[in-house]
Amino acid sequence: MSEKRPTLTDVAKRAGTSTAVVSYVMNNGPRPVSDRLRARVLAAADELDYRPDRFARALRRPRRWRQIGLLVPDMTMPLYGAFAGRIEIEARARDHLTMMGNTGFDPERELEFAAAFTDVGIDGLVVVGAVDATGTGEICARARVPVVWVHNSRGGAEVPVVGGDHVGAGRLAAGHLIDVHRCEKLVFVGGFTAGDVRHGDRETVAQRFRGFTAALGGHGHAIRTDLTAASAYTAVGTYLRGCPEPPQGMVVGTSAQSAAAMRAVTDAGLRIPEDVRIVGFDGATADYFGQITLTSVRQPVDLITRRALARLLDPPDGDHGMEPSDPMDVALGVGESCGCRPLPAHLGAH
């Protein structure tokens, strides 16, 4: 059993004064305290190892800033970094500071963050790419903290997600290769089952693959990966070495795999886009400076963020935005990897 935490009353007794005087010393006012008495109070606090209850102090103090919590699966991934950056900016414009937690696609860690954040008194929680929506939702419901789900979710619960149209994104990527570049043989790179992927956004990839197969008339081949760059490089390389004729087009299911898949294609002795045309998703600004710029289907991150925070902080009639909304439209950003833009002369056919 842990020892009882020293209180203001304990310090007052040790210093031989009142709790009001101790409070004046700890809060630097509102009334003056003599230097001698202040020293006695501080000495008593040190002897007892007293620490002010900052949470209780915050409840008593008028606040300009309120707080929201933000959970993301992997801050190192450009898409999640973009969401976190925009959410922090939008929340700050509404006088809310953002507490961030990186879940690592780990359900236990997500629940730990949700419990810790609700314990310290957040005014709402944004969960990007939830991996235990059921458990996290229950924690927030018990704490009476509103929660908004962004991008995608897993965990058995049908929660209303604010995000892009991932099925439409897969259809758009494949359709561009079919309709614009007349590709007939296409492959999809990614994993979308629990057997394929343990730590990764397999739900989004599954939806993109569904759109990909719809564009192909209901059928499509996937090169299975665990959604890491290393797995994509190995799987694509193995596939290309084993197939008699390379695909004309390739759709790579996540941004984290795009560079590795492209490297596997060129390491197999094939040219991009002359031999294999490639389309990815959620291209980042850094992709503009790659050896070959990636054609990519992109989500409206700014719009998604604004809508999510409006649901969280401006609920109509006490409704915290739990009604489902239609997925938001995505758009294709063309680059060199599909052949829409010409390669620089030093990278062209030779």
Secondary structure, DSSP 8 states (H G I E B T S, - for coil): -------HHHHHHHHTS-HHHHHHHHTT-SS---HHHHHHHHHHHHHHT----HHHHHHHS--S-EEEEEEES-TTSHHHHHHHHHHHHHHHHTTEEEEEEE-TT-HHHHHHHHHHHHHTT-S-EEEEEES-HHHHHHHHHHHT--EEEEEEE-SS----EE-B-HHHHHHHHHHIIIIIT----EEEE---STTT-SSS-HHHHHHHHHHHHHHTTS--EEE---SSHHHHHHHHHHHHHH-SS--SEEEESSHHHHHHHHHHHHHTT--TTTT-EEEEES--GGGGGSSS--EEEE--HHHHHHHHHHHHHS-GGG--S-S----B--EEE--STTSSS---GGGS--
